[in-house]
Amino acid sequence: MSSHYSIELANRLNAGCQCVSLDRAGLGAELERVSPGFHDEVMAGRPHLFSDSMVFVSAEHVQRMARLVAAVERVVAMPAWREHVLAWAPQSARHHSAAPGVFLGYDFHLGQSGPQLIEINTNAGGGLLNALLARAQKACCDDVEALLPGDLSGDTAEHLFLEMFRAEWRAFAAQTGRTGALGHIAIVDEAPQTQYLYPEFVLFRRLFEHAGISAVICDPQELALRDGALWHGSSRIDLVYNRLTDFALDAPANAALRAAWLSDAALITPHPQAHALYADKRNLVALCDDALLAGWGVDAATRTTLANKIPRTELVLPVNADDLWARRKQLFFKPAAGYGSKAAYRGDKITKRVFDEVLAGNYIAQALVPPSSRTLKVGEAPVELKLDLRNYVYAGHVQLVTARLWQGQTTNFRTPGGGFAPVLTVPSLKVNA
């Protein structure tokens, strides 16, 4: 197999295929099936949610990302890892759930040496929107038509997602002695209708209801804990699909949800322990520490995979201030409990005032891996957009690989031509001997 060919072809297509592949009419029809006017509601305040084209990624790079996911999973399964990361985790993260947590997002940049893991997120948004987006693509030129799969009879992302929630329920039920099928889900976020990805909540409600599971979208303050159960009005909630960014459930507004989590009154997913095990940015420091991993008994092959695919990450400590400032142009600074690029800074853009704030905060510094690019025609002019890749992962299995396109310092949905984009895998070729 020639992996070099697939990498080169993916690069060539990302630079040279400026065609529109998104069938906007087909996407609109898909959204209108949810409810009349839903398409206009989605797009009115979100003009840059969906890109007009796809991103091309070589099969070799897709496989490398999957190998990194598997390596992280092997480490996270170790008792020594759990002891290490829970030592700095909030108290709520020490409560254990047999359900691993839905929608881990492994985010990568394509560096010079291939995919590099930038961060891991819990409650990674966009999975269902991207599943819908992938169905609205068309062949835009001969090169793309030759790559589009001819057999789409395999398992759909929507079905994988639904089965993921059912698997969560089975694990929780076995742990807590529950009986009966999953019946009632609450999709929870702060002021959900104001959230940028609110349309996805609506799509999830529709997915659950079509499967015979009642679902409600609500603010956490609409929930109440009584008689050992979590309630939304007169409905007893079995499972909370948690979209909050208060990962520890510490905010007063989330008191009922926190109490339900700590008492197993309902299944909360993803939950505080999932965030502590995977998504605290300090975990990347440990994953980069070869001596620490070797001391835990992590095998050499796993350590090599981690070393090759995670940019060097270190804690930001005041004692290292001078050294970090001197190296700042090669670093990216992120808050340990951050999300969505909030309060994250490229070192070559940071001011001394902000750097002093970073030193006083709880930050990590990661070796800068610039994102690769995708060139698209916006209007009549070709525009170079940055791209990152997200692997949606459950229980170590990659369910879907998608991309985000943007311009600027950090990922956003404000760039003309940018937004979510489906990933088309460029296969390797057999080389005849």
N, C-alpha and C positions, 0 to 999 in steps of 0.2 A: 504494500500500500504506500502511496506517495503522500505523506502528510504535508511535505513542503509545497506540493502543487495546490492543495486545498487552501493552505494559508495564503499563498500568493494570489490565488483566484479571489478569495474573500476580500483581500486588500484592494485588488483591482476593481471589484464590483463596488465596494464602499466608496472608492474615489471616483469611479467613472459612470456608474449607473445612476443617473439623476431623474429617472422616470418616476411617475406617480403610479404606485401599485395599490393604493387604498381605494376600494370601491365605496365612495362616500354614500351613494344611493343605497347600496346594500347594507352599509353600517346603519344608515338612518332607518331603514326598514326593520333591522334587527332591534334597534332601540324602541321603535314604535310598537313592537310586539309587547313590550312591558306595559305600556299604557299610552293612550293618545296624547301627543304633545311631549312625551318624555324625551325625544331627540332634541327638541328645541330647548327644553329645560337643562339638559346635559351641556349643550354646546354654548348656551347664551353667556354664561360666565366663565367658560372654559375653552376659549378658542384654540388653545395650544395643548389640549389634552392628548390628541392623537396626531402623530406625524403622518404625512402623506405617503411615506415609503417604508420599506423594511431595511433591516440591517443584516449583513452577511457575516457569518462566523464559520470558521473551518471546523470540520468534524474533530480534528485533533485538539483544537482549543476547547470545544465542548467536553471532550473526554478528560482533558486536563482539569477543568473546573470540577467535574464529577469526582475525580480522584482526590482533589483537595477536600471536597465535602466529606468524602469517606474517611479521610485522614483525621479531620476535625472530629468527626463522630466517634472514632476509635479513642481519641484522647478524652473527650467529654464523658465517655462511658466509664472512665477509671475513677475509683473512689478517691485517689489522690487529687485528681482534678476538682472533684466536687468539694473536697475539704479546702483546697487552696482558694477557689473563687468565692465560696460562700463565706470565707473569713472576712471579706470586705463588702459583702452584699448586705442589703437592708434586711431587717428582721423578718419581714413578710416572705422573703425569698427562701427562708429555711423550712417553710412548710412544704411538704412533698406531695406531688401529684403523680399518679401512674400515667396520666395522659401527658405525652411529651410537649404538646403545644403546637397549634396550627401556624402555618405560613412563616417559617423562617425564610429570611431573604439573604442570600449570600451575594454580595455586590462586588463586581470585578472591574478593573481597568485592563485593557490589553496593552501591556508594556512591551518593551523590546524583547524580553525573554518569554513572552506569552502572558496568559492571564495572571493577574496579581489580585489577591483578595484585599479589598479596601476595608470592608467591614461586614459584620453580620447583624441583621436586624430581626427582632421579633415583630409580630403583627405587620409584616411587610404588605403594603397596600398595592392594589393594581392587578392582582392575579386574575380575577374574573373579568375585569375590563380588557386585559390582554388576551384572554381566551376568546372573547367576542371579537376583538380587533383582528386576530389571526384569521378568523373565518371570512373577513371582509377584504381579503387580499386577492389580487388578480395578477396574472403574468403580464409584466410591463415591457419586456423585450425578450429576444430569443435566448439570451444567456439565462435569464430568470425562469423562463418557461421550461428550460431543460433541467432546472434544479427543483422545481416544485414537485412535491411528492404526488404520485399518481394514485396512491391508495390511502384514503383517510378513514379506513374502517377500524383503526385502532381505538383504544380508550381515549375519550375526550377529556380535556382539562376539567370541564365542569363536573364530569362524573368522578374524576380523581378527587376533586375538592370535596364533593358531597361525601364520598366514602371516607375521606380523612376525618370529617366531623363525626361520622358514625364510629370510626375506629377510636376516636377520642372518648366517645361516650361508653364504648365497650370497656375500655381500660379503666375509666373512672368507676363504672358500675361494678366491675370485678373487685376493685379496691375497696369500695364503700358498701358493698352488699346490695346495691340497687337492683331492682328487677324492672322489666318492661323496656319498651323501645324508647328511643329519643323522641319526645313529643313537643317540647316547647323551647324555642331559642329566643334570646334577646340579643340583638346586635347593638352594642353599646359604645357610644362616644359622647364627648362633651358637646352639647348643642349640635347634634348630628347633622341637622339640615344646613348648618353653616359650614360644614367641612368640605374641602375641595373635592374629596373622593366620595361625597355622599351618594352620587349615582351608583357607586358600587354596592353600597348598603342596600339600595333598592333591588339591585340585581341578585344579591344574596338572599334577600327576603323571598324573591320570586323563585329562586332555585330551591330553597327549603320548602316553600309551600307546594311547589309542583311535586315534591317528594313526599308529601303528606305530613310535613312537620310545620306546625304553626310558628310564626316568627313575627317579632315586633322590633322596630328601630326606636331606641330611646336614649335619653340622657341618664347617667348613673343615678341622679337624684330622684328619678322616677321609680327606682327599685326600693323594696323594703324587705327586711329580714324579720320574719315572725314564724313562730311555731316550728323552728328548725328548718325553714325553707326560705327561698328567695322568691319574691313575688313582684309582678308588675300588674298592679290593679288586682283583679281576681284571678289572674293566670299565674300558676306556679311555674317558675322557670327551671328547666333542667340544665340548660347550657347557656353560658354567656360567651358570645363571640366578642372578645374584648379588643376594641380599636383605640383604647386610650393610650396616651403617651405618658401618663403617670404610671411608670412601670412597676413601682413598688406598691401602688394603691394607697399612698400616704395622705393624699389630699382629703380634707374633710368632706368634700362633695362625693367622695368614693367610699364613704364609711360602710355603707350596706354591702357593697361589693367586696370590700376587704374582709368584713366579718363572714360573708358567705364563703370566701376563699379559705380563710383560716379554719372554718368549722366544717368544710366540705358540704355545705348546704346546697351548693350547686357546682357544676363544673365550670371553671373559669379558664378560657383558652384564647390566646396564649396567656400565661400567668407569670407572677413575679419570679418563680424559680427558673422558668425557661429563659427569661431575660438575664438572670444572673449567670446561668450556665453558658450562654452563647453570646449575648449581645452587649454586655458591659465592655467598653472599649479597652479596659485594662486587661481583658482576657487575651487580646492580641499580643500584649507584652509577654505573657506566659507562653503563648504558642510560638513565639520567636526565641525563646530561651532554651537552646539545645541542651545545655547542662542540666537544667531543671527537668526537662522532659526525659532525658536519659536516666536521671536519678529515680524517676517514677517507673522506669522499665519500659518506656515507649520504644518500640523497635526502630532500627536504623532507617528502614525504608520509609516509615511514616514520618520520622524527623526530617528526612531529606525532602519529602514532598512539601512539608510545612515550610522549610527553610527556602525552598525554591519559589514558592507561590504566595508568601506573605511578606510584604515590605517590612523591613526592620522597624519595630515599634518600641518606644521607650516611654517611661513615665516622665512627665514634666515636673521636675523638682527644683525649688529655689537654689539648692546647692549647685545645680548645673546651669544656672542662668546664663553665665557668660559663654559657655560652650554652645548652648542651644541658640543663643542670639547670633553667634558667629556662623552657625550652620543653618540658620533659619531658611535660607533660600532653597535648601534641599529638603525641607520638612513641610508637613501639613499638620496643623494643630487641631485636635478634636476634644470636646468634653467627654469624660468617661461615660456619662449616661445620656449623651446626646442622641439626636435623631434628625433625619431630614436636612442635614447640612447646617442646622441651626447652631450659631456661635462657633462655627468651624472656620479656620483661617489658613489660607496658603501663606507660607512663611515669607515668600518674596513680596507679599502685599501687606504684611502686618506692620503696624506702627509700634513705636516703643510704648506708647500708652496702653494699647491693646495687649501687647506682649506682657506688660506688667500685670494686667488683669488675668491673663492666661496663667502666669506663674502663681497667682493667688488662688486660682480655681483648681478644679480636679480634672487635669488634662493629660492626654497622651500626645506624643509627637511621632508621626509616621513618615518614613522616607517617602518623598514625593514621587508618585508614579503618574505622569501626565496621562490623561485619557487619550485613546485613539480617536479617529475622526470619521465622519460620514459626510460626503459632499452631496447636497441636494439643491435642486433649483427652487428658489423662492421668488415668485414673480418671474422675471426673465433672467435673473442673475444666479449663478452658482454660489452657494453659501456653504462654508465648512462648519459643521456642527460637531461638538464633542459628544462622545457616547460612553455609557457604561452598560454593563450587562448584569442582570439580576437573575439568579437561580432561585426559584421558589422550591423549597425543600420541606419534606415531611418525613420524619423518622429515617433520615439518611437517604431518602430517595428524591432525586430531582424530578419534579413534576412538570416544570415549564421553565424555559429560558427566554427572557425578553430583554429589550433594550430601552434606554431613555436617551433622548437627544436634546442638547441644549447649547447655549452660549453663555459665557460668564464664568465667574469663579467657582460656583458650585451648582449642582443639579437643580433645575427649576422647570416650571411649566409656563414660562413667560416668553419663550423664544419662537418667533414665526418659523414654521417648518419643523419645530421640535415637538417633544412630547413622547408618549409611549410609542414604541415601534416593535413589530414582531421580528423575531430572529429566524432567518432561513439558514439552515446548516448546509455548508458546502462540503460534499462528500470527498473523501480521499479516493484516488484512482489506483487500480491495480497496475503494477508495473510488470510487464512481461519479461521473463528471464531470457 
